[in-house]
Amino acid sequence: MDVAFDGLPPDPFAGDPYDPALSLDEGGAEEHEELTEEEREEVVADLADLAVYQALLEHRGIRGILVDCADCGEQHFHEWNLLRSSLQQLLDEGQMRPHEPAFDPDPAHYVTWEYCRGYADAALSDD
């Protein structure tokens, strides 16, 4: 299952030999450990879950997932396509690249992963 990186903005310096970020790589490219088979399965499951959550919630005005970041203590707002692209990138490259935060997001349009899971369980139950 390949997902296009349409949720990520294009690199404005792609192919530019004077890219200022190239100096950051002078110490040698960082090697990232490949995902274990279990980690890969978890990311694939997350991608499948994300598709269900988007299908159930997007038409209700929900734009994506809200994540409470343990590293910085702030909330991060991930639109559906950006999160899908990031998860696919993790699957393909073993890491997620940093990205620009959402511009002036309305928290009312984002829900937590746990909310999505509960909503999907309720909406898809046979009761």
Residue frames as a rotation matrix with the C-alpha (Angstrom) as fourth column:
MET 1
0.590 0.808 0.000 0.00
0.808 -0.590 0.000 0.00
0.000 0.000 -1.000 0.00
ASP 2
-0.603 -0.795 0.066 1.80
0.797 -0.603 0.028 3.13
0.018 0.069 0.997 -1.21
VAL 3
0.590 0.731 -0.343 0.58
0.738 -0.660 -0.138 6.57
-0.328 -0.171 -0.929 -0.34
ALA 4
0.169 -0.504 0.847 1.71
0.651 -0.589 -0.480 9.65
0.741 0.632 0.229 -2.22
PHE 5
-0.485 -0.442 -0.755 3.38
0.859 -0.401 -0.317 12.35
-0.162 -0.803 0.574 -0.20
ASP 6
-0.213 0.476 0.853 0.61
0.557 -0.658 0.506 14.77
0.803 0.583 -0.124 -1.21
GLY 7
0.779 0.535 -0.326 0.14
0.550 -0.334 0.765 15.81
0.300 -0.776 -0.554 2.41
LEU 8
0.171 -0.812 -0.558 3.67
0.736 -0.271 0.621 17.16
-0.656 -0.517 0.551 2.63
PRO 9
0.824 0.079 -0.562 4.65
-0.225 -0.863 -0.452 20.50
-0.521 0.498 -0.693 1.18
PRO 10
0.798 -0.578 0.169 7.22
0.443 0.372 -0.815 20.39
0.409 0.726 0.553 -1.63
ASP 11
0.249 -0.820 -0.514 10.84
0.764 -0.160 0.625 21.03
-0.595 -0.549 0.587 -0.70
PRO 12
0.944 0.172 -0.283 11.57
-0.003 -0.851 -0.525 24.56
-0.331 0.496 -0.803 -1.94
PHE 13
0.227 -0.944 -0.238 15.27
-0.849 -0.311 0.426 23.68
-0.477 0.105 -0.873 -2.24
ALA 14
0.578 0.025 0.815 14.88
0.143 0.981 -0.131 20.33
-0.803 0.192 0.564 -4.03
GLY 15
0.589 -0.419 0.691 17.80
0.808 0.307 -0.503 19.94
-0.001 0.854 0.520 -6.44
ASP 16
0.888 -0.269 0.373 19.39
-0.207 -0.958 -0.200 23.26
0.411 0.100 -0.906 -5.40
PRO 17
0.242 -0.871 -0.427 23.16
0.627 0.476 -0.617 22.82
0.741 -0.118 0.661 -4.94
TYR 18
-0.668 -0.466 0.581 23.07
-0.073 -0.736 -0.674 25.83
0.741 -0.492 0.457 -2.60
ASP 19
0.443 0.859 -0.256 20.41
0.123 0.224 0.967 24.34
0.888 -0.460 -0.006 -0.33
PRO 20
-0.017 -0.486 0.874 21.24
-0.797 -0.521 -0.306 25.69
0.604 -0.702 -0.378 3.16
ALA 21
0.719 0.349 0.601 20.22
-0.663 0.604 0.442 22.38
-0.209 -0.716 0.666 4.72
LEU 22
0.748 -0.489 -0.448 23.04
0.036 0.704 -0.709 20.54
0.662 0.514 0.545 2.89
SER 23
-0.190 -0.870 0.454 25.51
-0.540 -0.294 -0.789 21.87
0.820 -0.395 -0.414 5.46
LEU 24
0.272 0.367 0.889 23.62
-0.954 0.222 0.200 19.93
-0.124 -0.903 0.411 8.12
ASP 25
0.986 0.166 0.020 24.54
-0.158 0.966 -0.204 16.67
-0.053 0.198 0.979 6.39
GLU 26
0.410 -0.900 -0.151 28.29
-0.667 -0.183 -0.723 17.31
0.622 0.397 -0.675 6.36
GLY 27
-0.187 -0.475 0.860 28.83
-0.945 0.325 -0.026 15.10
-0.267 -0.817 -0.510 9.40
GLY 28
-0.977 -0.077 -0.197 27.60
-0.145 0.921 0.361 12.12
0.153 0.381 -0.912 7.39
ALA 29
-0.194 0.975 -0.104 24.12
-0.570 -0.026 0.821 10.96
0.798 0.219 0.561 6.85
GLU 30
-0.417 0.151 0.896 22.40
-0.852 0.278 -0.444 9.69
-0.317 -0.948 0.013 9.94
GLU 31
-0.768 0.179 -0.615 21.60
-0.154 0.880 0.450 6.04
0.621 0.440 -0.648 9.73
HIS 32
-0.155 0.796 0.585 18.15
-0.987 -0.105 -0.119 5.10
-0.033 -0.597 0.802 10.92
GLU 33
-0.844 -0.096 0.528 17.35
-0.194 0.972 -0.133 1.65
-0.500 -0.215 -0.839 12.08
GLU 34
-0.673 0.651 -0.352 14.86
-0.299 0.196 0.934 -0.17
0.677 0.733 0.063 9.94
LEU 35
0.019 0.786 0.618 11.52
-0.997 -0.033 0.073 -0.94
0.078 -0.617 0.783 11.48
THR 36
-0.839 -0.166 0.519 11.09
-0.280 0.948 -0.149 -4.39
-0.467 -0.270 -0.842 12.94
GLU 37
-0.808 0.583 -0.078 8.45
0.246 0.455 0.856 -6.61
0.535 0.673 -0.511 11.36
GLU 38
-0.219 0.738 -0.639 6.19
0.972 0.105 -0.212 -5.93
-0.089 -0.667 -0.740 14.36
GLU 39
-0.414 0.000 -0.910 6.66
0.194 -0.977 -0.089 -2.15
-0.889 -0.214 0.404 14.00
ARG 40
-0.969 0.060 -0.241 5.93
-0.249 -0.232 0.940 -2.37
0.000 0.971 0.239 10.27
GLU 41
-0.560 0.807 -0.188 2.72
0.675 0.576 0.462 -4.29
0.481 0.132 -0.867 10.99
GLU 42
-0.165 0.471 -0.867 1.69
0.808 -0.439 -0.392 -1.63
-0.565 -0.765 -0.308 13.52
VAL 43
-0.669 -0.115 -0.735 2.25
-0.203 -0.922 0.329 1.18
-0.715 0.369 0.593 11.00
VAL 44
-0.917 0.381 -0.116 0.31
-0.002 0.285 0.958 -0.71
0.398 0.880 -0.261 8.31
ALA 45
-0.304 0.831 -0.466 -2.53
0.937 0.350 0.013 -1.23
0.173 -0.432 -0.885 10.83
ASP 46
-0.319 0.133 -0.938 -2.42
0.434 -0.859 -0.270 2.49
-0.842 -0.493 0.217 11.71
LEU 47
-0.924 -0.032 -0.382 -2.69
-0.312 -0.516 0.798 3.39
-0.222 0.856 0.467 8.02
ALA 48
-0.674 0.724 -0.149 -5.72
0.432 0.549 0.716 1.11
0.600 0.418 -0.682 7.66
ASP 49
-0.162 0.600 -0.783 -7.30
0.951 -0.116 -0.286 2.55
-0.263 -0.791 -0.552 10.80
LEU 50
-0.646 -0.164 -0.746 -6.61
0.107 -0.987 0.124 6.09
-0.756 0.001 0.655 9.60
ALA 51
-0.944 0.324 -0.060 -8.49
-0.089 -0.076 0.993 5.39
0.317 0.943 0.101 6.36
VAL 52
-0.279 0.877 -0.392 -11.51
0.823 0.428 0.372 4.19
0.494 -0.219 -0.841 8.34
TYR 53
-0.216 0.166 -0.962 -11.39
0.776 -0.569 -0.273 7.15
-0.592 -0.806 -0.006 10.72
GLN 54
-0.882 -0.143 -0.448 -11.18
-0.122 -0.851 0.510 9.62
-0.455 0.505 0.734 7.85
ALA 55
-0.783 0.621 -0.029 -14.06
0.175 0.265 0.948 7.95
0.596 0.738 -0.316 6.02
LEU 56
-0.092 0.782 -0.616 -16.23
0.946 0.262 0.192 8.12
0.311 -0.565 -0.764 9.15
LEU 57
0.117 0.081 -0.990 -15.30
0.803 -0.594 0.046 11.57
-0.584 -0.800 -0.135 10.41
GLU 58
-0.837 -0.545 0.049 -14.21
0.472 -0.674 0.568 13.81
-0.277 0.498 0.822 7.55
HIS 59
-0.487 0.721 0.493 -17.76
0.437 -0.287 0.852 14.42
0.756 0.630 -0.176 6.31
ARG 60
0.518 0.626 -0.583 -18.65
0.815 -0.153 0.559 15.48
0.261 -0.764 -0.589 9.87
GLY 61
0.858 -0.171 0.484 -16.14
-0.133 -0.985 -0.113 18.34
0.496 0.033 -0.868 9.69
ILE 62
0.727 -0.672 0.139 -13.21
0.000 0.203 0.979 16.61
-0.686 -0.712 0.148 11.40
ARG 63
0.791 -0.454 -0.411 -10.00
-0.589 -0.383 -0.711 17.57
0.165 0.805 -0.570 9.61
GLY 64
0.089 -0.816 -0.571 -7.58
-0.233 0.540 -0.809 15.22
0.968 0.205 -0.142 11.34
ILE 65
0.494 -0.048 -0.868 -5.91
0.677 0.647 0.350 13.97
0.545 -0.761 0.352 14.48
LEU 66
0.598 -0.291 0.747 -4.82
-0.586 -0.794 0.160 15.89
0.547 -0.533 -0.645 17.57
VAL 67
0.392 -0.566 -0.725 -1.68
0.589 0.760 -0.275 14.61
0.707 -0.319 0.631 19.31
ASP 68
0.954 -0.192 0.230 -0.44
-0.300 -0.595 0.746 15.74
-0.006 -0.781 -0.625 22.73
CYS 69
0.453 -0.862 -0.226 3.33
-0.040 0.234 -0.971 15.86
0.891 0.449 0.072 22.24
ALA 70
0.871 -0.189 -0.453 5.31
0.491 0.317 0.811 14.47
-0.010 -0.929 0.369 25.18
ASP 71
-0.053 -0.984 0.170 8.52
0.979 -0.085 -0.185 16.08
0.197 0.156 0.968 23.87
CYS 72
-0.762 -0.270 0.588 7.38
0.296 -0.954 -0.055 19.72
0.576 0.132 0.807 23.75
GLY 73
-0.734 0.517 -0.441 4.20
0.492 -0.043 -0.869 19.60
-0.468 -0.855 -0.224 25.83
GLU 74
-0.565 0.537 -0.626 2.13
-0.646 -0.760 -0.070 21.16
-0.514 0.365 0.776 23.04
GLN 75
0.271 0.726 0.632 -0.72
0.122 0.626 -0.771 19.88
-0.955 0.285 0.081 20.94
HIS 76
-0.818 -0.483 -0.313 0.01
-0.294 -0.117 0.949 19.00
-0.495 0.868 -0.047 17.31
PHE 77
0.297 0.954 -0.036 -2.72
-0.362 0.077 -0.929 19.01
-0.884 0.289 0.368 14.69
HIS 78
-0.803 -0.575 0.155 -2.28
-0.142 0.438 0.888 16.55
-0.578 0.691 -0.433 11.81
GLU 79
0.088 0.815 -0.573 -4.61
-0.935 -0.131 -0.330 16.73
-0.344 0.565 0.750 8.83
TRP 80
0.743 0.330 0.582 -5.62
-0.216 0.942 -0.258 13.37
-0.633 0.066 0.771 7.39
ASN 81
0.934 -0.357 -0.011 -3.33
0.093 0.272 -0.958 13.51
0.344 0.894 0.287 4.33
LEU 82
0.238 -0.888 0.393 -0.34
-0.779 -0.416 -0.469 14.80
0.580 -0.195 -0.791 6.28
LEU 83
0.135 -0.152 0.979 -0.64
-0.829 0.524 0.196 12.04
-0.542 -0.838 -0.055 8.86
ARG 84
0.905 0.214 0.368 -1.09
0.012 0.852 -0.524 9.42
-0.425 0.478 0.769 6.12
SER 85
0.740 -0.673 -0.021 2.01
-0.175 -0.162 -0.971 10.72
0.650 0.722 -0.238 4.33
SER 86
0.079 -0.723 0.687 4.01
-0.966 -0.225 -0.127 10.75
0.246 -0.653 -0.716 7.56
LEU 87
0.400 0.124 0.908 3.03
-0.526 0.843 0.116 7.18
-0.751 -0.524 0.402 8.39
GLN 88
0.988 -0.061 0.144 3.88
0.153 0.558 -0.815 6.06
-0.031 0.827 0.561 4.86
GLN 89
0.467 -0.866 0.181 7.23
-0.541 -0.442 -0.716 7.83
0.699 0.236 -0.674 5.17
LEU 90
0.097 -0.377 0.921 7.87
-0.941 0.266 0.208 5.99
-0.324 -0.887 -0.329 8.44
LEU 91
0.726 0.252 0.640 7.08
-0.094 0.958 -0.270 2.73
-0.681 0.136 0.720 6.69
ASP 92
0.938 -0.313 0.147 9.29
0.197 0.136 -0.971 3.51
0.284 0.940 0.189 3.68
GLU 93
0.286 -0.873 0.395 12.22
-0.184 -0.455 -0.872 5.28
0.940 0.177 -0.290 5.35
GLY 94
0.001 -0.261 -0.965 12.09
0.811 0.565 -0.152 4.26
0.585 -0.783 0.212 9.01
GLN 95
-0.681 -0.193 -0.706 11.58
0.614 -0.676 -0.408 7.85
-0.399 -0.711 0.579 10.14
MET 96
0.527 0.797 0.294 9.21
0.850 -0.491 -0.193 10.78
-0.010 0.352 -0.936 9.86
ARG 97
-0.541 -0.697 0.470 10.69
0.706 -0.680 -0.196 14.02
0.456 0.226 0.861 8.63
PRO 98
-0.540 0.355 -0.763 9.77
0.454 -0.641 -0.619 17.23
-0.709 -0.681 0.185 10.42
HIS 99
-0.345 0.496 0.797 7.03
0.825 -0.245 0.510 19.26
0.448 0.833 -0.325 8.83
GLU 100
-0.830 0.120 0.544 5.43
-0.211 -0.972 -0.108 22.65
0.516 -0.204 0.832 9.24
PRO 101
-0.781 0.610 -0.135 2.73
0.391 0.309 -0.867 22.77
-0.487 -0.730 -0.480 11.89
ALA 102
-0.064 0.859 0.508 -0.85
0.977 -0.050 0.207 23.43
0.203 0.510 -0.836 10.89
PHE 103
-0.874 -0.214 0.437 -1.52
0.201 -0.977 -0.077 27.13
0.443 0.021 0.896 10.42
ASP 104
-0.743 0.561 0.365 -3.95
-0.670 -0.619 -0.410 28.46
-0.004 -0.549 0.836 13.02
PRO 105
-0.725 0.480 -0.494 -5.86
0.190 0.829 0.527 25.18
0.662 0.288 -0.692 13.46
ASP 106
-0.050 0.790 0.611 -9.30
-0.880 -0.324 0.348 25.18
0.473 -0.520 0.711 15.05
PRO 107
-0.868 -0.380 0.318 -9.06
-0.493 0.731 -0.471 22.52
-0.053 -0.566 -0.823 17.81
ALA 108
-0.046 0.938 0.344 -12.78
-0.596 0.250 -0.763 21.81
-0.801 -0.241 0.548 17.35
HIS 109
0.631 0.278 -0.724 -11.93
-0.775 0.263 -0.575 20.23
0.031 0.924 0.382 13.96
TYR 110
-0.256 -0.783 -0.567 -9.44
-0.549 0.601 -0.581 17.70
0.796 0.162 -0.583 15.35
VAL 111
0.789 0.498 0.360 -9.92
-0.592 0.456 0.665 14.66
0.167 -0.738 0.654 17.57
THR 112
-0.118 -0.850 0.513 -7.60
-0.887 0.322 0.330 12.23
-0.446 -0.416 -0.793 19.31
TRP 113
-0.642 -0.205 -0.739 -6.71
-0.561 0.782 0.270 8.79
0.522 0.588 -0.617 18.01
GLU 114
-0.957 0.288 -0.012 -8.58
0.204 0.647 -0.735 7.31
-0.204 -0.706 -0.678 20.99
TYR 115
-0.252 0.899 -0.358 -11.71
-0.457 -0.436 -0.775 9.29
-0.853 -0.031 0.521 20.07
CYS 116
-0.183 0.118 -0.976 -11.46
-0.975 0.108 0.196 7.98
0.128 0.987 0.096 16.50
ARG 117
-0.897 -0.208 -0.390 -11.10
-0.183 0.978 -0.099 4.41
0.402 -0.018 -0.915 17.75
GLY 118
-0.758 0.653 -0.006 -14.14
0.187 0.209 -0.960 4.73
-0.626 -0.728 -0.280 20.02
TYR 119
-0.111 0.718 -0.687 -16.20
-0.737 -0.523 -0.428 6.41
-0.667 0.458 0.588 17.31
ALA 120
-0.397 -0.112 -0.911 -15.31
-0.827 0.474 0.302 3.70
0.399 0.873 -0.281 14.80
ASP 121
-0.994 0.035 -0.108 -16.09
0.080 0.891 -0.447 0.94
0.080 -0.453 -0.888 17.29
ALA 122
-0.463 0.875 -0.141 -19.52
-0.003 -0.161 -0.987 2.46
-0.886 -0.457 0.077 17.98
ALA 123
-0.023 0.468 -0.883 -20.29
-0.867 -0.449 -0.215 3.25
-0.498 0.761 0.416 14.34
LEU 124
-0.312 -0.207 -0.927 -19.25
-0.802 0.580 0.140 -0.17
0.509 0.788 -0.347 13.05
SER 125
-0.845 0.018 0.534 -20.67
-0.371 0.699 -0.611 -2.33
-0.385 -0.715 -0.584 15.82
ASP 126
-0.818 0.523 -0.242 -23.38
0.113 0.558 0.822 -4.84
0.565 0.645 -0.515 14.92
ASP 127
-0.754 0.539 -0.376 -25.70
0.489 0.078 -0.869 -3.73
-0.438 -0.839 -0.323 17.74
